[in-house]
Amino acid sequence: MTRYRNSACTSIMVGKLASIDGSTFISRNEDRVKAIEPKRFLVQPAVHDRHATYVSAYNKLTVPLPESGMRYTATPSVDQSAGPNEEDGFNSANVGESATESVYANDRVLAYDPHIKNGLAEDSMTTLVLPYIHSAREGVQRLGELVAEYGSAEGNGVQFIDRDSVWYMEIATGHHWVAVRIPDDCYAVAANQIAIEQIDFNDPDNYMWSDGIREFVDEHNLNPDDDQWNFRHIFGTNTKKDHHYNTPRVWFAQRYLSPLASAGQTPESPDMPFIRKPERKISVEDIQYLLKSHYNETKYDPLGEGSDHDKKVYRAISLSRTAQSHILQMRNTVNPKHAAIQWVEFGVPSFCAYTPFFANADDTDASYRKVPKTMKLKNAFWLNEALAMVVESHYSEFAEDDEDFQQELNEWARRKIAAVDAKASQLDGAKLTTYLTGQNHKIAKHYHKKTKKLLFKLLTDGTELSELTFKMDPNL
């Protein structure tokens, strides 16, 4: 079971009182082993009176499927040979899921509860949970029940969102997990390391846990602390790899959102708090900035001017092997029937734009839904991969144009969302879904046009940057 152990993601969650407009947010960069792993964005239809069994192509996990399931959005891998890997989306009940953040348990706990080879893995978690849940808490409950019955094949962190709450669940071993409701006035960042800290077993409204987890820890003498029950300390790791691969990403995000409170932290600080209060309200642009970040304006920036050592010493949030990035936003300022927005980004997040799609839709644009095996610029995944490659190839010359392009599209997105909201408020039922689906197509086409325009401009400008040039004396 090694496929996902070499993958890595970064997750950011925001409670409704911590956001600038009262939205709840979950988000993640889906990072993979290969630089190119094509992804699609599509809508899975609702099902009724179904009699079927799910079998994972990855590890043969076999689960009977419920007879009915809701419509939901997803970003599956084009290559289905290792399972659907649907990753993230909203269902028609306005509940969202992002699965998963790879996490790692220590050998002490795994010795007594090892992973199950054909248990629940990342490839299956969205498919088996998202169509069947009506709240974020119910997402934790259903996933916990699946882990109890089938075991877990790997360590994973899973985010759930609804209109009022954000939950984060960490599955550490074959059968044991905990989950925490992110406080409304807080945010949290997870980066491939078990992050959840103290669990209050007297507060089931804000914490959930696997059956028998306390007895498991007591029986095997696994708690290193005398005065607390800290999931990170008991189940997590604190290694050199953590300090160079994981903790620096949390450091950078907290440095940006809580600069005063995090002032004493370093990139290798081992015990940074998982949940923090921001020192200003968080916008969707702030989340984008962090998911796009690479230690910007620090000596650790791989694209900056630090030493060769500093530029390579820490793993950044945005990577060339990010398969896709997403931000799931559930707004509280408009009617719930058009409140859920899924921001989708293909390509390297640092260089590409997040496209907003209304989740109450029954189709996605062909440029996102159909992905050819080889590069074709009519497809959103390949177009954004091409743009990212061109921008990075001449970063110092192209960065400003690329930043202007992203800013212009963010401004356009806010205006477009407001205009769609105004019309959507007058519609209901199938007419509303049809309208939002049509607007999603228009949004996709606008982003495609602007991305193509920038790509062609940079390709043209790049012809002046070739090293194969020579100035001759015009008098010769």
C-alpha positions, 0 to 999 in steps of 0.5 A: 500500500504505497501509492498514496504514501508518497502523495501529500496535501495541504488543507485549510479550514475556516469557521464562519465567524473567522471569515470576512463574509460569514462563509464556512470554508474547507480547502486543499491542494491535492498533491501527487507523486507525478508532475502530471496526473490529469483530473476532471470536474464533473457532477455525479447524478442522484441515484434511486432504487439501486442494488449495487456493490462498490469494489475499489480498483485500488485495493479491492475494498468491497462495500454494498452501496445504499439504494439511494444517493444524492447528486454531487460534484467531484474531481476524479482522476482520469485514470481510474485504474487506482480507484475513482479518487473523487477527492472533493465536492458538494452534494445537493444537501449543501454538504461538502467533503475534501478527502484526503490529507495524508497523515502518518501515525507512529510505530507504537500505535501501529504495532497494536492497530496496523492498517488494513490492506483492503480497508478504506483508502483515499480512492474511495472516501468521497464516493462512499460518503459524500452522496449520503450525508446531510451535515458535516457531523454526519460525514464524520459519523458515516466515515467512522462507521465505515472505518469500524466495519472495514478498517482503514488502509492508511492514515488520512485527514478528512474535512467536512463542511455545511452551512454552520460548521466545519469538521476535521477528522484524522484516521490514524491507525487501522481502526482509530480516529478522532474528529474536532469541530473547528470553532466558528471564530477560528481556522486550522491548517493541516500539512501531512502530520497528525494535527489534532491535539487535546480531545475533550471526551466530555464534549461530544458536541465538538469532538468525536472519536472511535469506539474504544480509543481510550481503552486502546491507549490505556491498555498499551500504555501509549500516552506519553503525557501525565496531564492530558490526552493529546491525540497528536502526542499519542498517535503522531510523529515528530521527526526530521522529515516533519520539520522540513516537509510538514511544519514549515507549511503550517508556520507560513500559513499561521505567520500570514493569518496570525502574525502576532500570535505566531511571532515566536514560531519557526518553520521547524517548531514542533508544537504549533497549535492546530487551531488558531484565531486569525488576526483579521477576517479571512477572505477567499483570496487569503485562502487562495494566496496560501494555497498558491504560496511558496514561502513568498517574500522569505529566503525559503522561496524556491523562486526567490533570491535566497541561497541554494540551501535555503530555497530547497530546505523546506517543502512549499505549499504549492508544488509542480505536482499539485494535481488540482486545488479546491476551495469549498465555500458555503455562504450564509448571506444568500439563499442556501439553494445557490449558496455553495460554490466550489472553486476549482484550480487545475495546474500549479496553483501559484500560476493559475486561477481558481474558477468558481462554480455553483454547486447546484448544477447538473452538469459541468462544462466540457472543457472540465469534464472531458480530458484527452490523454495528450495535451489539448488547449481546449481542455482546462486541465491541459491549458492550465498545465501549459500556462504554469510551465510557461510562466515558471520558465521565465518567472522573473519576466512573466510573474507580473503579467501572471499576477495581474491575470489572476487578480483580474479574474478574481475581481471578475468572479466577485462581480459575476457571482453577485450578478448570478445571485441576484437572478438566482434569488428569483428562481427555484427548483429545476429552473434554478438548477438549469440557470446555475448550470448555464452560468457555470458554462459561461464562467468556464468559457470566460476563464478559458478565454482569458487563460488562453489569451495570457498563454499566447501573449507569454509565448509571443513575449518569450520569443524575445528571451531566447539565448539563441540570439546575436546582435550584429553591427548594422553596418556589416 
